[in-house]
Amino acid sequence: MMRASPVQDCLSPSATWRDINGMSTLWSTPDDLQGDTLGLCDRSFLTRWGVKGAGAAAWLVSQGLPVPQHPNQWCTLPSDGLIARLGTTEFLIEDGWEGAIAPQLAQHMAKLPPKVYPVLRQDLAIALTGRAVPDLLRQTCSVNFPALDLTEQPVVLTSMIGVSVVVIPGDRAGQPFYRIWCDGTFGVYLWQTLVTIAQDLGGGPVGAAYLYDLE
């Protein structure tokens, strides 16, 4: 059965689409170059899973995974994936383009040890990229992102236009690159509001091919 992005109905049906990880995904649009200014990319097609509980960190280590040492920190996984520590005892695992760690972990869901609990992640996952990202963030979120030390690989739990979000700030090719997750039930509102602001700033939605430099 095909999965669906929380914002699939908000994306242009006339753009180019591809099936990625069992999800119909916006691949490219005629306006993708607006991402140089400010692009929003739906990354919901990436596979992800979560786990929480007092024993979660030790269990992840037993699975051969690196674990962020501090709350609200992230570290890389193979194939451009990541593991983010949300607070003290909850973790978000997201694969990169070709990763498959999250589905492998999910196979253990029925036999997790005590004090380890699965968290099903049905997020809207998006990326913001381009030189105008700071302008959008100033209009939508109260966090002073430029003050953060990106070398510490921070994870920010905050709200954006009234929606609870997880944000990982960073850069890509010398430009701001922010990964954002929210509960999928709020996805349409968040996406449509961010698109409106982005368009005012000269940007808008871009496809996955633009974001990942794929042919």
SULCORNOR-V787038 format. One record per backbone hydrogen bond with DSSP energy under -1.0 kcal/mol. CO is the residue of the C=O (numbers start at 0). NH is the residue of the N-H. E is the energy in kcal/mol with one decimal. If there is no record, write none. Layout:
co:CO nh:NH e:E
co:CO nh:NH e:E
//
This chain:
co:4 nh:7 e:-1.6
co:6 nh:9 e:-1.8
co:7 nh:10 e:-1.3
co:11 nh:14 e:-1.1
co:15 nh:26 e:-3.0
co:15 nh:27 e:-1.6
co:17 nh:24 e:-3.3
co:19 nh:22 e:-1.2
co:21 nh:2 e:-3.7
co:22 nh:19 e:-2.7
co:24 nh:17 e:-2.3
co:25 nh:207 e:-2.2
co:26 nh:208 e:-2.3
co:27 nh:15 e:-2.4
co:28 nh:31 e:-1.5
co:30 nh:33 e:-2.1
co:31 nh:34 e:-2.4
co:32 nh:35 e:-1.8
co:33 nh:36 e:-1.3
co:33 nh:37 e:-2.7
co:35 nh:130 e:-1.7
co:36 nh:131 e:-3.0
co:37 nh:203 e:-2.3
co:38 nh:128 e:-2.0
co:39 nh:205 e:-2.6
co:40 nh:126 e:-2.0
co:42 nh:45 e:-1.8
co:46 nh:94 e:-3.0
co:48 nh:92 e:-3.2
co:49 nh:118 e:-2.7
co:50 nh:90 e:-2.9
co:51 nh:116 e:-3.1
co:52 nh:55 e:-1.7
co:54 nh:58 e:-2.0
co:55 nh:59 e:-2.4
co:56 nh:60 e:-2.1
co:57 nh:61 e:-2.0
co:59 nh:64 e:-1.9
co:60 nh:63 e:-1.9
co:71 nh:154 e:-1.9
co:72 nh:84 e:-3.1
co:74 nh:82 e:-2.4
co:80 nh:76 e:-2.3
co:81 nh:93 e:-2.5
co:82 nh:74 e:-2.0
co:83 nh:91 e:-2.5
co:84 nh:71 e:-1.2
co:84 nh:86 e:-1.1
co:88 nh:52 e:-1.4
co:89 nh:85 e:-2.5
co:90 nh:50 e:-1.8
co:91 nh:83 e:-2.8
co:92 nh:48 e:-2.4
co:93 nh:81 e:-2.8
co:99 nh:103 e:-1.2
co:100 nh:104 e:-2.4
co:101 nh:105 e:-2.3
co:102 nh:106 e:-1.0
co:104 nh:107 e:-1.9
co:105 nh:108 e:-1.8
co:107 nh:110 e:-2.0
co:112 nh:115 e:-1.1
co:114 nh:54 e:-2.7
co:116 nh:51 e:-2.5
co:118 nh:49 e:-1.5
co:123 nh:181 e:-1.7
co:124 nh:42 e:-3.6
co:125 nh:179 e:-2.8
co:126 nh:40 e:-2.2
co:127 nh:177 e:-2.8
co:128 nh:38 e:-3.2
co:129 nh:132 e:-1.6
co:131 nh:135 e:-1.7
co:132 nh:136 e:-2.5
co:133 nh:137 e:-2.0
co:136 nh:140 e:-2.3
co:139 nh:160 e:-2.1
co:142 nh:144 e:-1.5
co:143 nh:146 e:-1.3
co:144 nh:147 e:-2.0
co:148 nh:151 e:-1.7
co:149 nh:152 e:-1.7
co:152 nh:73 e:-1.9
co:155 nh:166 e:-2.8
co:157 nh:164 e:-3.0
co:159 nh:162 e:-2.0
co:162 nh:159 e:-2.8
co:164 nh:157 e:-2.1
co:165 nh:180 e:-2.2
co:166 nh:155 e:-3.1
co:167 nh:178 e:-2.4
co:169 nh:176 e:-2.4
co:171 nh:174 e:-1.9
co:174 nh:171 e:-3.2
co:175 nh:129 e:-1.4
co:177 nh:127 e:-2.7
co:178 nh:167 e:-2.8
co:179 nh:125 e:-2.7
co:180 nh:165 e:-2.3
co:181 nh:123 e:-2.4
co:182 nh:185 e:-2.0
co:183 nh:186 e:-1.4
co:185 nh:189 e:-2.3
co:186 nh:190 e:-3.1
co:187 nh:191 e:-2.8
co:188 nh:192 e:-2.1
co:189 nh:193 e:-2.4
co:190 nh:194 e:-2.7
co:191 nh:195 e:-2.0
co:192 nh:196 e:-2.0
co:193 nh:197 e:-2.9
co:194 nh:198 e:-2.7
co:195 nh:199 e:-1.6
co:196 nh:200 e:-1.1
co:197 nh:202 e:-3.1
co:198 nh:201 e:-1.3
co:203 nh:39 e:-1.7
co:206 nh:210 e:-1.5
co:207 nh:211 e:-2.6
co:208 nh:213 e:-1.5
//
